[in-house]
Amino acid sequence: MSDHIHILFGFRPTQTLSTLIQEIKRDSSEWINETKLVNGKFLWQEGYGAFSYAKSQVSAVCNYIAMQEQHHKKKTFREEYLEMLQKFEVEYDEQYIFKDVE
């Protein structure tokens, strides 16, 4: 998708989620800019959303990620993200929800 990514990954209990996301954003930004995949300088928005799943759900999550282009023909990522927050009963403050890409 042009405005977001879904990633499914596992990580060690000794890693922190925030450090892992920071490394993913740093390394991918560096690669995108070095390979000139976009005009101008590429930067990720601040923040991220993370949801955990049981091992038994991995296949369904992989399928969901593979089908994201079809999902976003029906609703924007912002709409999808807000639905996920509600589904997982995550309290949030609207001021911290990412902005749509213009």
HELIX and SHEET records of a PDB file:
HELIX    1   1 LEU A   17  GLU A   34  1                                  18    
HELIX    2   2 LYS A   55  GLN A   57  5                                   3    
HELIX    3   3 VAL A   58  ALA A   66  1                                   9    
HELIX    4   4 GLN A   68  LYS A   74  1                                   7    
HELIX    5   5 PHE A   77  LYS A   87  1                                  11    
HELIX    6   6 GLU A   94  TYR A   96  5                                   3    
END                                                                             
